[in-house]
Amino acid sequence: EVSLDVGENQTFTAVYTPKDKNFCAIDVAICVNVNKAAASINNVEESYTYTYSGGAYSLDDITASHTETALQFAYVLNGETVAEIKGAGEYSVTITLAATPHYKGATATTKVIEQAENAWSQTPSISKTSWIYDTEAGVASATAAFGEVITEYKLQTESTYSAEKPENAGSYHVRFRVVETPDYEGLT
């Protein structure tokens, strides 16, 4: 029994010894080429769609057809190489399985992440909607699933909002908003 590794022009000798003494034994030199086995990257979808959740994404379900080397992942977002898939956007992912002494290399590409839907996790409110000048003012509060909430005020007769809390008497409108980013939708 002979075991051959990957390589070309490997020779071994096959020996035939007949049971019948009327025949001669023979030795035959055999030359064999043993090629690398094909490798594959498994469980790769053409694209993945995830809703952004604030954390990094993992492609743990993608596997290699052998264990001689590990899968390597390269991520590109907006033409820039990034270390991981973290944040919404469209990522191009190249998965590489390097060639080894026994297996050919393989590559695959995939990935899409979309912008997250945003929502109020604490409904915008003011602790009191009416107060007398020079007393404790109502406190505005709101929380969004993603992003910093900006609270802005304007006099009812004006058109421009400001982040400054009103100090003078009057009727005011309050606006709560989250600025839209590539990772999540804005809110108003």
C-alpha positions as CSV (number, residue, x, y, z in Angstrom):
1,E,0.0,0.0,0.0
2,V,1.4,3.4,-1.0
3,S,0.3,6.9,0.1
4,L,1.3,9.8,-2.0
5,D,1.3,13.5,-1.2
6,V,0.5,16.3,-3.7
7,G,3.1,16.5,-6.4
8,E,4.1,15.6,-10.0
9,N,6.0,12.7,-11.4
10,Q,5.9,10.6,-8.2
11,T,6.9,7.0,-8.9
12,F,6.3,3.9,-7.0
13,T,6.8,0.3,-7.9
14,A,3.9,-2.2,-8.2
15,V,4.9,-5.8,-7.7
16,Y,2.9,-8.7,-9.0
17,T,3.7,-12.1,-7.6
18,P,1.6,-14.9,-9.2
19,K,0.5,-17.9,-7.2
20,D,1.2,-20.1,-10.1
21,K,4.9,-21.0,-10.3
22,N,4.6,-21.2,-14.1
23,F,4.4,-17.4,-14.3
24,C,7.1,-14.9,-13.4
25,A,6.8,-12.1,-10.9
26,I,7.0,-8.6,-12.3
27,D,7.8,-5.1,-11.0
28,V,6.3,-2.1,-12.7
29,A,7.3,1.4,-12.1
30,I,4.3,3.7,-12.0
31,C,4.5,7.5,-12.4
32,V,1.6,9.5,-10.8
33,N,0.7,13.2,-10.6
34,V,-1.4,14.0,-7.5
35,N,-3.1,17.3,-7.8
36,K,-4.3,19.6,-5.0
37,A,-7.9,19.0,-4.0
38,A,-10.5,21.7,-4.8
39,A,-11.4,23.9,-1.9
40,S,-14.7,25.6,-1.4
41,I,-16.3,28.3,0.8
42,N,-19.7,27.0,2.0
43,N,-22.9,28.7,3.0
44,V,-22.3,32.0,1.2
45,E,-25.4,33.8,0.1
46,E,-25.3,36.2,-2.8
47,S,-26.2,38.9,-0.4
48,Y,-27.3,39.3,3.2
49,T,-29.7,41.9,4.4
50,Y,-29.6,42.8,8.0
51,T,-31.3,45.6,10.0
52,Y,-28.7,47.6,11.8
53,S,-28.9,47.0,15.5
54,G,-25.9,49.0,16.8
55,G,-23.4,46.1,17.1
56,A,-21.0,44.3,14.8
57,Y,-22.2,41.6,12.4
58,S,-20.8,38.1,12.2
59,L,-20.7,35.7,9.2
60,D,-20.1,32.6,11.4
61,D,-22.4,30.5,9.2
62,I,-19.8,30.7,6.4
63,T,-17.4,27.7,6.5
64,A,-14.5,26.2,4.6
65,S,-14.5,22.7,3.0
66,H,-11.3,21.8,5.0
67,T,-9.5,22.9,8.1
68,E,-5.9,23.3,6.9
69,T,-6.3,27.1,6.9
70,A,-8.8,29.6,8.3
71,L,-11.2,31.7,6.3
72,Q,-10.0,35.4,5.9
73,F,-12.6,38.2,5.6
74,A,-12.0,41.6,4.0
75,Y,-14.6,44.3,4.3
76,V,-15.0,47.4,2.2
77,L,-17.5,50.2,2.9
78,N,-17.7,53.2,0.5
79,G,-14.4,52.3,-1.1
80,E,-12.6,52.1,2.3
81,T,-11.3,48.9,3.9
82,V,-12.8,48.4,7.4
83,A,-12.0,46.0,10.2
84,E,-15.5,44.6,10.6
85,I,-19.1,45.0,9.6
86,K,-20.4,47.5,12.1
87,G,-23.0,50.0,11.1
88,A,-25.5,50.2,8.3
89,G,-24.4,50.6,4.7
90,E,-23.5,48.5,1.7
91,Y,-20.5,46.4,2.4
92,S,-18.5,44.4,-0.1
93,V,-17.1,41.3,1.6
94,T,-14.3,39.1,0.1
95,I,-13.9,35.8,1.8
96,T,-10.6,34.0,1.0
97,L,-9.5,30.5,1.7
98,A,-5.7,30.4,1.1
99,A,-4.1,27.6,-0.9
100,T,-2.4,25.0,1.2
101,P,0.0,22.1,0.3
102,H,-3.1,19.9,-0.2
103,Y,-5.9,22.2,-1.4
104,K,-6.3,24.9,-4.0
105,G,-7.4,28.4,-2.8
106,A,-10.9,29.8,-3.1
107,T,-12.6,33.1,-2.9
108,A,-16.2,34.3,-2.6
109,T,-17.9,37.8,-2.3
110,T,-21.1,38.9,-0.7
111,K,-22.9,41.3,1.7
112,V,-25.4,44.2,2.1
113,I,-26.4,46.0,5.3
114,E,-29.3,48.4,5.2
115,Q,-30.1,51.5,7.2
116,A,-31.9,50.8,10.5
117,E,-35.4,52.0,11.1
118,N,-35.4,54.3,14.0
119,A,-38.2,54.8,16.6
120,W,-38.8,56.6,19.9
121,S,-38.0,54.2,22.8
122,Q,-39.3,56.9,25.2
123,T,-42.0,59.1,23.7
124,P,-41.1,62.8,23.6
125,S,-42.6,64.6,26.5
126,I,-42.4,67.7,28.8
127,S,-42.8,67.2,32.5
128,K,-45.2,70.1,32.6
129,T,-46.6,72.1,29.7
130,S,-47.4,75.3,31.5
131,W,-45.5,77.2,34.2
132,I,-45.1,80.7,35.6
133,Y,-42.1,82.9,34.7
134,D,-39.3,82.6,37.2
135,T,-40.4,79.2,38.5
136,E,-39.1,75.7,37.7
137,A,-39.5,75.0,34.0
138,G,-40.8,71.8,32.6
139,V,-38.2,69.2,31.6
140,A,-38.1,67.9,28.1
141,S,-37.2,64.2,27.6
142,A,-37.1,61.6,24.9
143,T,-35.0,58.6,23.9
144,A,-34.5,57.1,20.4
145,A,-33.6,53.6,19.5
146,F,-30.6,55.1,17.7
147,G,-28.9,58.4,17.9
148,E,-28.8,61.4,20.2
149,V,-32.1,63.2,20.7
150,I,-31.9,67.0,20.1
151,T,-34.5,69.1,21.8
152,E,-35.2,72.5,20.2
153,Y,-37.5,75.4,21.1
154,K,-39.0,78.4,19.2
155,L,-41.5,81.1,20.0
156,Q,-44.9,80.3,18.5
157,T,-44.6,83.4,16.3
158,E,-41.1,82.5,15.0
159,S,-40.0,80.0,12.4
160,T,-36.5,79.1,13.5
161,Y,-35.9,76.5,16.3
162,S,-33.0,76.9,18.7
163,A,-31.3,74.5,21.2
164,E,-31.4,77.2,23.9
165,K,-34.1,76.7,26.5
166,P,-36.6,79.6,26.7
167,E,-36.0,82.0,29.6
168,N,-38.7,84.6,28.8
169,A,-42.4,84.4,29.1
170,G,-44.3,83.4,25.9
171,S,-45.9,80.5,24.0
172,Y,-43.3,78.1,22.7
173,H,-43.2,75.0,20.4
174,V,-40.8,72.2,21.3
175,R,-39.3,69.9,18.7
176,F,-37.5,66.6,19.4
177,R,-35.3,65.2,16.6
178,V,-32.6,62.7,15.8
179,V,-30.3,63.5,12.9
180,E,-30.3,60.9,10.2
181,T,-27.0,59.1,9.5
182,P,-26.0,56.3,7.1
183,D,-26.6,53.9,10.0
184,Y,-30.1,54.9,11.0
185,E,-33.1,57.0,10.0
186,G,-33.7,60.4,11.6
187,L,-36.7,61.2,13.7
188,T,-38.8,64.3,14.3
